[in-house]
Amino acid sequence: MKDTLFDVSDKIVIITGGLGQIGAEFVKEFHKRGARVAVFSRSAGRAKAEKALGTEIAGSPSLGLYQVNICDKTSINNALDALASSWGAPDVLINNAGIDTQPSAPPEVSGPFENFPEEVFREVVDTNLIGTFLMIQAAGSRMAEAGKGGSIINIGSIYGMVSPVQDIYAYKQEKTGIPFIKPVAYSAAKSGIYNLTRYCATYWAKKGIRVNAFTPSGVWRETQDAEFQKNYCARMPMGRMANADEFNGAMIFLASGASAYMTGSNLIMDGGWTAW
């Protein structure tokens, strides 16, 4: 007997930022499980897709590449129109696209709160919060019109739930004489994701559209500063950062019938960071 509890085969799944570090892992997992995956990305070229996903997946008929600016309603709707012509209305939307300020950022965007640039704050909020709002509005409307329900998954962050631990970054000033302050914009934008999620969950619940948030912690990358990794892992109860593919199971759960009675919730998978 086939186990259908976590079945996502033939679902039409949109993943924004689908060629990024964890986005690419989501794409590969859903594709492996038989879903039709639409990657929405600012730069969704074939060469970049092959590098992120591999040649076989990038050339698969069950993968669609769409160049989309999630901060632009026309760009989103043009992509959704094209998707509808190929496959139909989406069953799943994973709002994964976002921007953050890395420890390698220049001092003009990573200095004290008092001097944080307004234009950078607006850019981060536009992408992480307003972009998510626009995607939910456009894709969710099409789910509602199609009358088949759906699942919307919004990617939050531990830094949207709790304030950044600034001590982790203190070594930057010790080494260079220039302070690095984890900026306010990312935290403010990600915190907004949670009530946006709850609002949309209650708004569309009777139409069978579930809206949930997912909260990850930091993901290990080779390009990260070794001192940052050491300080971050020392603060993490599990003693390490996440691997890029360790959130796949949560995405399959939230997209499938396994979470059929779950909406307006926040699934946290953070190695214990917010348990302190």
NUMARFI-352939 format. One record per residue: x, y, z of N, C-alpha, C in turn; residue number from 0. Coordinates in nm, 4 decimals. Example, Ala and Ser with C-alpha at 12.3 -4.5 7.8 and 13.67 -1.06 7.14 Angstrom:
BEGIN
        npx        npy        npz       capx       capy       capz        cpx        cpy        cpz   seq
     1.3190    -0.5690     0.7800     1.2300    -0.4500     0.7800     1.3200    -0.3300     0.7800     0
     1.2850    -0.2250     0.7080     1.3670    -0.1060     0.7140     1.2900     0.0030     0.7870     1
This chain:
BEGIN
        npx        npy        npz       capx       capy       capz        cpx        cpy        cpz   seq
     0.0839    -0.1195     0.0000     0.0000     0.0000     0.0000     0.0880     0.1253     0.0000     0
     0.0582     0.2180    -0.0898     0.1369     0.3400    -0.1010     0.1061     0.4329     0.0166     1
     0.2123     0.4851     0.0774     0.1964     0.5810     0.1856     0.1780     0.7197     0.1244     2
     0.0582     0.7755     0.1370     0.0282     0.9044     0.0741     0.0373     1.0227     0.1705     3
     0.0739     0.9958     0.2948     0.0705     1.1008     0.3965     0.1580     1.2203     0.3584     4
     0.2752     1.1937     0.3055     0.3688     1.3003     0.2689     0.3804     1.3147     0.1167     5
     0.2776     1.2723     0.0470     0.2813     1.2724    -0.0993     0.2688     1.4143    -0.1564     6
     0.3639     1.4524    -0.2408     0.3576     1.5814    -0.3112     0.3671     1.5607    -0.4617     7
     0.3532     1.4370    -0.5060     0.3658     1.4084    -0.6483     0.2570     1.4817    -0.7264     8
     0.2971     1.5381    -0.8375     0.2102     1.6135    -0.9293     0.1615     1.7476    -0.8738     9
     0.2004     1.7821    -0.7528     0.1658     1.9160    -0.7045     0.2461     2.0206    -0.7818    10
     0.1848     2.1350    -0.8034     0.2524     2.2477    -0.8683     0.3072     2.3368    -0.7570    11
     0.4397     2.3438    -0.7480     0.5062     2.4072    -0.6350     0.5891     2.5260    -0.6837    12
     0.5574     2.6442    -0.6342     0.6387     2.7630    -0.6630     0.7370     2.7819    -0.5487    13
     0.8644     2.8004    -0.5829     0.9665     2.8290    -0.4829     1.0386     2.9563    -0.5242    14
     1.0207     3.0631    -0.4475     1.0939     3.1862    -0.4769     1.2358     3.1722    -0.4223    15
     1.3296     3.2363    -0.4888     1.4686     3.2190    -0.4482     1.5126     3.0747    -0.4610    16
     1.4601     3.0070    -0.5628     1.4815     2.8635    -0.5766     1.6181     2.8217    -0.6258    17
     1.7050     2.9183    -0.6543     1.8416     2.8846    -0.6943     1.9429     2.9257    -0.5879    18
     1.8912     2.9666    -0.4719     1.9781     3.0013    -0.3601     2.0188     2.8780    -0.2818    19
     2.0861     2.9003    -0.1698     2.1448     2.7885    -0.0954     2.0416     2.6872    -0.0464    20
     1.9410     2.7323     0.0306     1.8410     2.6351     0.0764     1.7283     2.6209    -0.0255    21
     1.7036     2.7248    -0.1040     1.6000     2.7160    -0.2071     1.6284     2.6054    -0.3058    22
     1.7538     2.5915    -0.3469     1.7910     2.4855    -0.4413     1.7682     2.3479    -0.3812    23
     1.7908     2.3348    -0.2502     1.7651     2.2062    -0.1837     1.6160     2.1744    -0.1830    24
     1.5325     2.2769    -0.1617     1.3882     2.2558    -0.1689     1.3480     2.2090    -0.3086    25
     1.4011     2.2751    -0.4096     1.3681     2.2402    -0.5488     1.4038     2.0946    -0.5760    26
     1.5238     2.0548    -0.5383     1.5685     1.9172    -0.5659     1.4825     1.8142    -0.4932    27
     1.4426     1.8452    -0.3698     1.3632     1.7499    -0.2916     1.2230     1.7336    -0.3505    28
     1.1583     1.8456    -0.3833     1.0233     1.8353    -0.4417     1.0290     1.7690    -0.5791    29
     1.1298     1.8005    -0.6569     1.1433     1.7385    -0.7889     1.1625     1.5876    -0.7760    30
     1.2453     1.5473    -0.6816     1.2701     1.4047    -0.6579     1.1424     1.3316    -0.6216    31
     1.0516     1.4018    -0.5547     0.9276     1.3398    -0.5084     0.8136     1.3527    -0.6097    32
     0.8448     1.3978    -0.7307     0.7465     1.3966    -0.8381     0.6626     1.5213    -0.8531    33
     0.6976     1.6274    -0.7827     0.6241     1.7534    -0.7983     0.6690     1.8244    -0.9254    34
     0.5839     1.9158    -0.9727     0.6226     2.0068    -1.0807     0.6636     2.1375    -1.0131    35
     0.7879     2.1749    -1.0315     0.8468     2.2837    -0.9537     0.8731     2.4054    -1.0418    36
     0.8187     2.5189    -1.0005     0.8403     2.6457    -1.0690     0.9352     2.7301    -0.9844    37
     1.0532     2.7578    -1.0372     1.1515     2.8416    -0.9687     1.1286     2.9862    -1.0085    38
     1.0986     3.0700    -0.9107     1.0867     3.2143    -0.9328     1.2153     3.2784    -0.8785    39
     1.2908     3.3405    -0.9686     1.4196     3.3961    -0.9294     1.4494     3.5211    -1.0100    40
     1.5230     3.6144    -0.9490     1.5614     3.7362    -1.0214     1.6521     3.7033    -1.1386    41
     1.7270     3.5950    -1.1278     1.8169     3.5537    -1.2364     1.8015     3.4038    -1.2566    42
     1.6988     3.3673    -1.3304     1.6633     3.2262    -1.3469     1.7141     3.1702    -1.4793    43
     1.8371     3.2038    -1.5173     1.8943     3.1525    -1.6403     1.9280     3.0049    -1.6311    44
     1.9363     2.9392    -1.7465     1.9646     2.7964    -1.7509     2.1015     2.7644    -1.6905    45
     2.2017     2.8465    -1.7191     2.3359     2.8193    -1.6677     2.3380     2.8216    -1.5149    46
     2.2722     2.9207    -1.4561     2.2672     2.9291    -1.3102     2.1889     2.8118    -1.2525    47
     2.0812     2.7722    -1.3194     2.0012     2.6592    -1.2728     2.0814     2.5299    -1.2777    48
     2.1593     2.5106    -1.3821     2.2416     2.3901    -1.3923     2.3458     2.3853    -1.2814    49
     2.4026     2.5008    -1.2488     2.5018     2.5058    -1.1420     2.4399     2.4764    -1.0059    50
     2.3198     2.5292    -0.9814     2.2540     2.5130    -0.8514     2.1859     2.3783    -0.8359    51
     2.1309     2.3254    -0.9457     2.0444     2.2077    -0.9379     2.1004     2.0848    -1.0068    52
     2.1948     2.1053    -1.0960     2.2443     1.9951    -1.1780     2.1774     1.9963    -1.3143    53
     2.2469     1.9457    -1.4128     2.2001     1.9503    -1.5516     2.0693     1.8746    -1.5715    54
     2.0583     1.7582    -1.5084     1.9392     1.6749    -1.5295     1.8133     1.7443    -1.4794    55
     1.8176     1.8001    -1.3598     1.7001     1.8678    -1.3057     1.6709     1.9956    -1.3829    56
     1.7750     2.0725    -1.4154     1.7554     2.1985    -1.4874     1.6900     2.1777    -1.6233    57
     1.7123     2.0609    -1.6833     1.6530     2.0322    -1.8140     1.5266     1.9495    -1.8083    58
     1.4767     1.9240    -1.6875     1.3595     1.8372    -1.6721     1.2301     1.9073    -1.7145    59
     1.1371     1.8358    -1.7763     1.0081     1.8955    -1.8118     0.9223     1.9304    -1.6906    60
     0.9577     1.8786    -1.5740     0.8812     1.9101    -1.4528     0.9465     2.0212    -1.3720    61
     1.0394     2.0949    -1.4356     1.0987     2.2132    -1.3742     1.0760     2.3324    -1.4651    62
     1.0227     2.4408    -1.4087     1.0030     2.5638    -1.4836     1.0866     2.6751    -1.4240    63
     1.1533     2.7506    -1.5091     1.2358     2.8631    -1.4641     1.1690     2.9934    -1.5052    64
     1.1458     3.0816    -1.4080     1.0773     3.2076    -1.4336     1.1577     3.3219    -1.3732    65
     1.1944     3.4176    -1.4563     1.2655     3.5351    -1.4062     1.1618     3.6307    -1.3485    66
     1.1689     3.6522    -1.2186     1.0651     3.7263    -1.1475     1.1276     3.8227    -1.0472    67
     1.0763     3.9440    -1.0459     1.1073     4.0394    -0.9396     0.9906     4.0355    -0.8420    68
     1.0114     3.9776    -0.7240     0.8992     3.9596    -0.6318     0.8521     4.0921    -0.5705    69
     0.9244     4.1991    -0.5959     0.8816     4.3304    -0.5470     0.7971     4.4038    -0.6500    70
     0.7702     4.3382    -0.7626     0.6953     4.4011    -0.8706     0.5739     4.3153    -0.9063    71
     0.4541     4.3702    -0.8835     0.3303     4.2944    -0.9033     0.3134     4.2469    -1.0470    72
     0.3505     4.3329    -1.1439     0.3373     4.2951    -1.2850     0.4274     4.1771    -1.3179    73
     0.5511     4.1810    -1.2688     0.6450     4.0714    -1.2914     0.5911     3.9406    -1.2340    74
     0.5355     3.9457    -1.1143     0.4791     3.8263    -1.0511     0.3635     3.7709    -1.1331    75
     0.2704     3.8581    -1.1706     0.1519     3.8113    -1.2437     0.1853     3.7609    -1.3828    76
     0.2855     3.8194    -1.4473     0.3279     3.7681    -1.5776     0.3799     3.6246    -1.5645    77
     0.4562     3.6000    -1.4581     0.5080     3.4650    -1.4352     0.3956     3.3678    -1.4006    78
     0.3004     3.4123    -1.3200     0.1875     3.3257    -1.2853     0.1003     3.2960    -1.4064    79
     0.0864     3.3925    -1.4958     0.0124     3.3686    -1.6210     0.0821     3.2613    -1.7044    80
     0.2144     3.2731    -1.7139     0.2907     3.1748    -1.7906     0.2815     3.0367    -1.7260    81
     0.2875     3.0335    -1.5926     0.2740     2.9068    -1.5204     0.1368     2.8454    -1.5437    82
     0.0336     2.9288    -1.5393    -0.1026     2.8800    -1.5605    -0.1183     2.8194    -1.7002    83
    -0.0539     2.8798    -1.7992    -0.0628     2.8282    -1.9369     0.0047     2.6918    -1.9495    84
     0.1100     2.6712    -1.8706     0.1846     2.5447    -1.8785     0.1246     2.4354    -1.7908    85
     0.0975     2.4691    -1.6638     0.0584     2.3671    -1.5672    -0.0733     2.3954    -1.4960    86
    -0.1089     2.5221    -1.4771    -0.2293     2.5553    -1.4021    -0.1981     2.6371    -1.2779    87
    -0.2958     2.6461    -1.1887    -0.2797     2.7224    -1.0650    -0.1900     2.6467    -0.9679    88
    -0.1103     2.7182    -0.8887    -0.0209     2.6500    -0.7950    -0.0955     2.5811    -0.6813    89
    -0.0353     2.4733    -0.6315    -0.0836     2.4052    -0.5115    -0.0056     2.4493    -0.3882    90
     0.1207     2.4852    -0.4093     0.2103     2.5188    -0.2992     0.2916     2.6414    -0.3382    91
     0.3068     2.7338    -0.2445     0.3958     2.8483    -0.2612     0.4919     2.8514    -0.1432    92
     0.6207     2.8483    -0.1714     0.7219     2.8625    -0.0673     0.7912     2.9957    -0.0875    93
     0.7662     3.0882     0.0039     0.8252     3.2224    -0.0037     0.9622     3.2190     0.0628    94
     1.0611     3.1835    -0.0175     1.1960     3.1634     0.0334     1.2903     3.2790     0.0012    95
     1.2591     3.3578    -0.1014     1.3501     3.4647    -0.1437     1.3665     3.5692    -0.0343    96
     1.4875     3.6163    -0.0193     1.5131     3.7198     0.0810     1.6564     3.7667     0.0741    97
     1.6832     3.8782     0.1401     1.8204     3.9297     0.1476     1.8547     3.9594     0.2928    98
     1.9845     3.9477     0.3235     2.0324     3.9707     0.4591     2.1679     4.0395     0.4494    99
     2.2154     4.0910     0.5608     2.3470     4.1544     0.5672     2.4451     4.0575     0.6306   100
     2.5489     4.0205     0.5559     2.6470     3.9234     0.6022     2.7587     3.9932     0.6821   101
     2.8326     3.9163     0.7657     2.9438     3.9754     0.8412     3.0512     4.0397     0.7534   102
     3.0531     4.0052     0.6255     3.1504     4.0652     0.5336     3.1026     4.1977     0.4758   103
     2.9847     4.2434     0.5158     2.9262     4.3660     0.4598     3.0100     4.4882     0.4967   104
     3.0100     4.5905     0.4107     3.0854     4.7128     0.4394     3.0253     4.7894     0.5564   105
     3.1058     4.8740     0.6215     3.0602     4.9433     0.7427     2.9416     5.0357     0.7208   106
     2.9228     5.0868     0.6005     2.8104     5.1786     0.5786     2.6746     5.1108     0.5919   107
     2.6699     4.9766     0.5824     2.5416     4.9066     0.5995     2.5440     4.8144     0.7210   108
     2.6501     4.8189     0.8013     2.6584     4.7300     0.9172     2.7132     4.8015     1.0407   109
     2.6927     4.9327     1.0434     2.7371     5.0101     1.1584     2.6287     5.0220     1.2636   110
     2.6453     5.1126     1.3578     2.5494     5.1300     1.4676     2.4084     5.1619     1.4184   111
     2.3114     5.1236     1.4976     2.1697     5.1473     1.4661     2.1440     5.2944     1.4343   112
     2.2069     5.3822     1.5111     2.1826     5.5256     1.4944     2.2158     5.5750     1.3540   113
     2.3049     5.5052     1.2853     2.3496     5.5487     1.1529     2.3013     5.4589     1.0401   114
     2.2134     5.3638     1.0715     2.1719     5.2673     0.9676     2.0950     5.3396     0.8568   115
     2.1334     5.3176     0.7302     2.0736     5.3940     0.6195     1.9267     5.3591     0.5948   116
     1.8463     5.4615     0.5833     1.7033     5.4424     0.5567     1.6804     5.3643     0.4280   117
     1.7594     5.3945     0.3237     1.7368     5.3290     0.1947     1.7662     5.1793     0.2012   118
     1.8615     5.1392     0.2859     1.8900     4.9968     0.3021     1.7774     4.9295     0.3801   119
     1.7276     4.9968     0.4819     1.6136     4.9445     0.5573     1.4960     4.9193     0.4638   120
     1.4665     5.0160     0.3787     1.3553     5.0020     0.2846     1.3780     4.8870     0.1860   121
     1.4999     4.8730     0.1383     1.5304     4.7659     0.0424     1.5087     4.6279     0.1039   122
     1.5560     4.6095     0.2264     1.5428     4.4806     0.2933     1.3962     4.4503     0.3247   123
     1.3227     4.5497     0.3734     1.1804     4.5299     0.4022     1.1026     4.5047     0.2729   124
     1.1375     4.5762     0.1671     1.0703     4.5559     0.0380     1.0834     4.4115    -0.0089   125
     1.2032     4.3568    -0.0005     1.2257     4.2212    -0.0499     1.1685     4.1162     0.0437   126
     1.2021     4.1254     0.1718     1.1681     4.0179     0.2653     1.0233     4.0190     0.3109   127
     0.9633     4.1349     0.3210     0.8260     4.1427     0.3714     0.7262     4.1801     0.2621   128
     0.7505     4.2904     0.1927     0.6553     4.3324     0.0897     0.6561     4.2333    -0.0263   129
     0.7732     4.1826    -0.0616     0.7801     4.0815    -0.1671     0.7013     3.9567    -0.1309   130
     0.7112     3.9154    -0.0057     0.6323     3.8004     0.0413     0.4832     3.8311     0.0359   131
     0.4444     3.9495     0.0797     0.3041     3.9923     0.0718     0.2522     3.9865    -0.0716   132
     0.3296     4.0402    -0.1653     0.2846     4.0425    -0.3052     0.2718     3.9016    -0.3627   133
     0.3651     3.8136    -0.3269     0.3571     3.6754    -0.3745     0.2351     3.6042    -0.3171   134
     0.2093     3.6225    -0.1878     0.0918     3.5601    -0.1263    -0.0354     3.6133    -0.1910   135
    -0.0418     3.7427    -0.2089    -0.1606     3.8056    -0.2660    -0.1904     3.7499    -0.4050   136
    -0.0892     3.7431    -0.4891    -0.1083     3.7006    -0.6277    -0.1307     3.5502    -0.6386   137
    -0.0436     3.4703    -0.5778    -0.0554     3.3249    -0.5895    -0.1733     3.2715    -0.5090   138
    -0.1948     3.3274    -0.3893    -0.3074     3.2840    -0.3075    -0.4405     3.3116    -0.3743   139
    -0.4512     3.4245    -0.4427    -0.5745     3.4568    -0.5151    -0.6033     3.3521    -0.6211   140
    -0.4997     3.3071    -0.6886    -0.5187     3.2058    -0.7932    -0.5532     3.0700    -0.7341   141
    -0.4972     3.0389    -0.6187    -0.5377     2.9161    -0.5498    -0.6860     2.9218    -0.5146   142
    -0.7296     3.0373    -0.4630    -0.8697     3.0537    -0.4235    -0.9623     3.0437    -0.5436   143
    -0.9243     3.1057    -0.6544    -1.0057     3.1015    -0.7761    -1.0161     2.9600    -0.8312   144
    -0.9068     2.8835    -0.8200    -0.9070     2.7463    -0.8714    -0.9911     2.6530    -0.7849   145
    -1.0150     2.6909    -0.6597    -1.1015     2.6143    -0.5710    -1.0456     2.4815    -0.5256   146
    -0.9121     2.4663    -0.5321    -0.8540     2.3375    -0.4926    -0.7708     2.3463    -0.3655   147
    -0.7780     2.4596    -0.2975    -0.7009     2.4768    -0.1762    -0.5536     2.4947    -0.2074   148
    -0.4710     2.4824    -0.1057    -0.3284     2.4980    -0.1263    -0.2555     2.5199     0.0044   149
    -0.1232     2.5268    -0.0063    -0.0380     2.5494     0.1102     0.0612     2.6595     0.0772   150
     0.0659     2.7614     0.1619     0.1623     2.8704     0.1486     0.2564     2.8642     0.2683   151
     0.3856     2.8642     0.2399     0.4870     2.8507     0.3447     0.5786     2.9722     0.3382   152
     0.5809     3.0495     0.4449     0.6621     3.1707     0.4508     0.7858     3.1459     0.5367   153
     0.9025     3.1744     0.4804     1.0266     3.1489     0.5530     1.0597     3.2677     0.6433   154
     1.0609     3.2425     0.7735     1.0971     3.3435     0.8709     1.2436     3.3320     0.9074   155
     1.2771     3.3618     1.0308     1.4156     3.3538     1.0773     1.4180     3.3616     1.2287   156
     1.5182     3.3004     1.2889     1.5354     3.3169     1.4336     1.5495     3.4651     1.4684   157
     1.6091     3.5434     1.3773     1.6275     3.6860     1.4033     1.5000     3.7660     1.3780   158
     1.3935     3.6994     1.3393     1.2624     3.7607     1.3373     1.1852     3.7299     1.4643   159
     1.2308     3.6302     1.5381     1.1661     3.5898     1.6630     1.2358     3.6485     1.7850   160
     1.3681     3.6524     1.7779     1.4474     3.7068     1.8880     1.5515     3.8027     1.8301   161
     1.6051     3.8876     1.9138     1.7039     3.9839     1.8673     1.8381     3.9152     1.8403   162
     1.9143     3.9638     1.7433     2.0477     3.9077     1.7187     2.1372     3.9189     1.8422   163
     2.2223     3.8206     1.8593     2.3206     3.8246     1.9667     2.4429     3.8978     1.9126   164
     2.4543     4.0235     1.9460     2.5583     4.1064     1.8856     2.6996     4.0645     1.9272   165
     2.7135     3.9955     2.0398     2.8463     3.9521     2.0845     2.9136     3.8599     1.9834   166
     2.8328     3.7887     1.9054     2.8874     3.6964     1.8058     2.9766     3.7699     1.7057   167
     2.9417     3.8962     1.6812     3.0093     3.9727     1.5764     3.1154     4.0685     1.6316   168
     3.1394     4.0670     1.7628     3.2313     4.1627     1.8251     3.3743     4.1471     1.7747   169
     3.4100     4.0269     1.7319     3.5459     4.0023     1.6840     3.5824     4.0893     1.5642   170
     3.4810     4.1320     1.4876     3.5085     4.2139     1.3695     3.5791     4.3435     1.4096   171
     3.5313     4.4062     1.5164     3.5939     4.5304     1.5621     3.7316     4.5035     1.6225   172
     3.7442     4.3929     1.6926     3.8726     4.3582     1.7515     3.9798     4.3381     1.6445   173
     3.9377     4.2819     1.5303     4.0330     4.2529     1.4230     4.0609     4.3733     1.3340   174
     3.9569     4.4508     1.3057     3.9692     4.5572     1.2043     3.9575     4.6979     1.2609   175
     3.9071     4.7091     1.3831     3.8823     4.8408     1.4403     3.7500     4.9007     1.3964   176
     3.6783     4.8273     1.3101     3.5489     4.8746     1.2590     3.4394     4.7837     1.3143   177
     3.3422     4.8384     1.3847     3.2381     4.7530     1.4438     3.1446     4.6950     1.3380   178
     3.0979     4.5726     1.3626     2.9900     4.5148     1.2826     2.8717     4.4954     1.3753   179
     2.7620     4.5614     1.3443     2.6387     4.5469     1.4203     2.5387     4.4767     1.3299   180
     2.4901     4.3587     1.3719     2.3898     4.2901     1.2899     2.2720     4.3850     1.2738   181
     2.2384     4.4233     1.1488     2.1438     4.5328     1.1277     2.0006     4.5025     1.1682   182
     1.9259     4.6082     1.1860     1.7874     4.6020     1.2310     1.6918     4.5589     1.1210   183
     1.7229     4.5890     0.9948     1.6247     4.5736     0.8865     1.5778     4.4300     0.8700   184
     1.6702     4.3349     0.8718     1.6347     4.1945     0.8516     1.5428     4.1454     0.9632   185
     1.5770     4.1800     1.0873     1.4936     4.1387     1.2005     1.3541     4.1981     1.1918   186
     1.3467     4.3253     1.1571     1.2160     4.3909     1.1478     1.1313     4.3292     1.0382   187
     1.1930     4.3038     0.9232     1.1187     4.2468     0.8102     1.0716     4.1048     0.8409   188
     1.1623     4.0229     0.8962     1.1251     3.8838     0.9233     1.0212     3.8729     1.0337   189
     1.0247     3.9630     1.1310     0.9232     3.9572     1.2359     0.7842     3.9832     1.1787   190
     0.7767     4.0662     1.0754     0.6486     4.0932     1.0112     0.5900     3.9732     0.9406   191
     0.6765     3.8790     0.9028     0.6301     3.7572     0.8344     0.5297     3.6803     0.9190   192
     0.5503     3.6819     1.0506     0.4683     3.5961     1.1362     0.3230     3.6422     1.1457   193
     0.3001     3.7711     1.1598     0.1604     3.8134     1.1661     0.0966     3.8197     1.0275   194
     0.1774     3.8434     0.9246     0.1270     3.8304     0.7883     0.0769     3.6879     0.7656   195
     0.1519     3.5913     0.8158     0.1130     3.4499     0.8058    -0.0183     3.4238     0.8775   196
    -0.0297     3.4712     1.0011    -0.1522     3.4471     1.0785    -0.2730     3.5144     1.0129   197
    -0.2529     3.6361     0.9644    -0.3624     3.7083     0.8987    -0.4131     3.6292     0.7782   198
    -0.3214     3.5889     0.6911    -0.3627     3.5191     0.5685    -0.4208     3.3813     0.5992   199
    -0.3710     3.3181     0.7053    -0.4238     3.1874     0.7440    -0.5713     3.1959     0.7817   200
    -0.6070     3.2963     0.8602    -0.7469     3.3091     0.9005    -0.8327     3.3601     0.7851   201
    -0.7744     3.4427     0.6984    -0.8490     3.4989     0.5862    -0.8906     3.3905     0.4867   202
    -0.8021     3.2950     0.4586    -0.8284     3.1958     0.3541    -0.8622     3.0562     0.4072   203
    -0.8741     3.0408     0.5373    -0.8923     2.9066     0.5946    -1.0122     2.8333     0.5365   204
    -1.1235     2.9021     0.5188    -1.2451     2.8355     0.4699    -1.2371     2.8000     0.3217   205
    -1.1368     2.8509     0.2536    -1.1158     2.8130     0.1135    -1.0135     2.6999     0.0999   206
    -0.9715     2.6451     0.2120    -0.8792     2.5327     0.2089    -0.7350     2.5710     0.1806   207
    -0.7027     2.6990     0.1946    -0.5651     2.7448     0.1748    -0.5000     2.7609     0.3114   208
    -0.3995     2.6805     0.3350    -0.3282     2.6853     0.4625    -0.2064     2.7763     0.4480   209
    -0.1804     2.8558     0.5494    -0.0665     2.9480     0.5465     0.0119     2.9311     0.6763   210
     0.1348     2.8875     0.6639     0.2194     2.8651     0.7810     0.3562     2.9301     0.7615   211
     0.4243     2.9531     0.8713     0.5605     3.0047     0.8680     0.6569     2.8934     0.9079   212
     0.7781     2.9079     0.8611     0.8850     2.8151     0.8971     1.0056     2.8968     0.9409   213
     1.0599     2.8634     1.0573     1.1719     2.9397     1.1123     1.2981     2.8550     1.1175   214
     1.3952     2.8851     1.0308     1.5257     2.8181     1.0364     1.6269     2.9022     1.1124   215
     1.7391     2.8412     1.1415     1.8536     2.9153     1.1945     1.9589     2.9249     1.0845   216
     2.0794     2.9647     1.1202     2.1838     2.9850     1.0212     2.2294     2.8566     0.9549   217
     2.2692     2.8688     0.8296     2.3137     2.7551     0.7496     2.4630     2.7696     0.7199   218
     2.5338     2.6602     0.7345     2.6785     2.6593     0.7121     2.7121     2.6822     0.5654   219
     2.8133     2.7661     0.5428     2.8668     2.7871     0.4076     3.0188     2.7944     0.4157   220
     3.0849     2.7453     0.3129     3.2307     2.7479     0.3093     3.2858     2.8899     0.3122   221
     3.2088     2.9827     0.2581     3.2569     3.1206     0.2462     3.2447     3.2012     0.3756   222
     3.1836     3.1434     0.4785     3.1678     3.2169     0.6036     3.3008     3.2316     0.6766   223
     3.3145     3.3413     0.7462     3.4301     3.3695     0.8296     3.4387     3.2625     0.9395   224
     3.5567     3.2034     0.9550     3.5744     3.0957     1.0539     3.5458     3.1431     1.1962   225
     3.5809     3.2672     1.2258     3.5552     3.3210     1.3599     3.4063     3.3367     1.3848   226
     3.3336     3.3794     1.2815     3.1886     3.3891     1.2936     3.1288     3.2512     1.3198   227
     3.1704     3.1512     1.2426     3.1176     3.0158     1.2611     3.1435     2.9649     1.4029   228
     3.2636     2.9884     1.4517     3.2995     2.9437     1.5869     3.2098     3.0087     1.6915   229
     3.1918     3.1392     1.6828     3.1102     3.2116     1.7804     2.9633     3.1710     1.7709   230
     2.9149     3.1542     1.6488     2.7746     3.1167     1.6273     2.7481     2.9777     1.6860   231
     2.8357     2.8839     1.6546     2.8154     2.7461     1.7006     2.8278     2.7340     1.8522   232
     2.9086     2.8194     1.9132     2.9218     2.8182     2.0586     2.7920     2.8598     2.1261   233
     2.7118     2.9380     2.0577     2.5834     2.9855     2.1112     2.4690     2.8878     2.0809   234
     2.4930     2.7950     1.9871     2.3890     2.7026     1.9418     2.3863     2.5787     2.0312   235
     2.2697     2.5433     2.0913     2.2637     2.4257     2.1767     2.3153     2.2977     2.1108   236
     2.2879     2.2804     1.9808     2.3343     2.1607     1.9117     2.4805     2.1709     1.8693   237
     2.5400     2.2888     1.8864     2.6822     2.3037     1.8634     2.7265     2.3133     1.7192   238
     2.6333     2.3305     1.6287     2.6690     2.3426     1.4880     2.5625     2.4201     1.4132   239
     2.5988     2.4678     1.2939     2.5023     2.5310     1.2059     2.4282     2.4220     1.1286   240
     2.3175     2.4590     1.0654     2.2409     2.3633     0.9866     2.3104     2.3350     0.8545   241
     2.2896     2.2153     0.8018     2.3257     2.1865     0.6644     2.2113     2.2314     0.5736   242
     2.2432     2.2669     0.4513     2.1441     2.3285     0.3628     2.0245     2.2388     0.3344   243
     2.0405     2.1064     0.3430     1.9309     2.0160     0.3097     1.8503     1.9699     0.4310   244
     1.8824     2.0212     0.5494     1.8164     1.9704     0.6701     1.6770     2.0269     0.6926   245
     1.6351     2.1221     0.6110     1.5008     2.1782     0.6234     1.4025     2.1159     0.5240   246
     1.4514     2.0240     0.4408     1.3653     1.9662     0.3364     1.2449     1.8923     0.3938   247
     1.2679     1.8177     0.5000     1.1579     1.7411     0.5587     1.0461     1.8304     0.6077   248
     1.0827     1.9433     0.6656     0.9813     2.0379     0.7131     0.8994     2.0921     0.5966   249
     0.9654     2.1201     0.4832     0.8926     2.1717     0.3667     0.7945     2.0682     0.3130   250
     0.8383     1.9424     0.3060     0.7488     1.8368     0.2573     0.6296     1.8212     0.3524   251
     0.6561     1.8252     0.4813     0.5481     1.8178     0.5805     0.4471     1.9304     0.5614   252
     0.4941     2.0526     0.5505     0.4041     2.1677     0.5411     0.3300     2.1728     0.4076   253
     0.3873     2.1151     0.3036     0.3249     2.1176     0.1715     0.2264     2.0035     0.1511   254
     0.2373     1.9000     0.2307     0.1607     1.7775     0.2068     0.0422     1.7630     0.3017   255
    -0.0305     1.6525     0.2826    -0.1440     1.6220     0.3681    -0.1065     1.5908     0.5106   256
     0.0227     1.5701     0.5362     0.0674     1.5418     0.6730     0.0388     1.6583     0.7669   257
     0.0244     1.7791     0.7107    -0.0049     1.8979     0.7933    -0.1421     1.9558     0.7599   258
    -0.2351     1.8679     0.7208    -0.3659     1.9123     0.6706    -0.4448     1.9976     0.7697   259
    -0.4235     1.9795     0.8994    -0.4995     2.0554     0.9985    -0.4142     2.1652     1.0630   260
    -0.3127     2.2059     0.9938    -0.2195     2.3046     1.0487    -0.2229     2.4312     0.9640   261
    -0.2604     2.5418     1.0247    -0.2544     2.6705     0.9560    -0.2363     2.7817     1.0585   262
    -0.1727     2.8890     1.0159    -0.1453     3.0006     1.1067    -0.0378     2.9714     1.2087   263
     0.0408     2.8679     1.1850     0.1414     2.8245     1.2821     0.2824     2.8583     1.2350   264
     0.3751     2.8423     1.3264     0.5158     2.8646     1.2973     0.5937     2.7403     1.3371   265
     0.6478     2.6709     1.2399     0.7280     2.5517     1.2645     0.8744     2.5945     1.2783   266
     0.9316     2.5703     1.3951     1.0682     2.6148     1.4243     1.1642     2.4975     1.4142   267
     1.2693     2.5149     1.3353     1.3741     2.4142     1.3226     1.5078     2.4890     1.3284   268
     1.5553     2.5132     1.4496     1.6664     2.6074     1.4673     1.7804     2.5541     1.5519   269
     1.7879     2.4211     1.5681     1.8964     2.3643     1.6473     1.8894     2.4010     1.7943   270
     1.7765     2.4575     1.8377     1.7574     2.4946     1.9771     1.7879     2.6397     2.0087   271
     1.8172     2.7209     1.9059     1.8589     2.8595     1.9303     1.7576     2.9372     2.0146   272
     1.6294     2.9270     1.9809     1.5276     3.0045     2.0522     1.4809     2.9357     2.1806   273
     1.5430     2.8238     2.2150     1.5062     2.7557     2.3403     1.5807     2.8121     2.4604   274
     1.6846     2.8912     2.4385     1.7611     2.9481     2.5494     1.6705     3.0374     2.6342   275
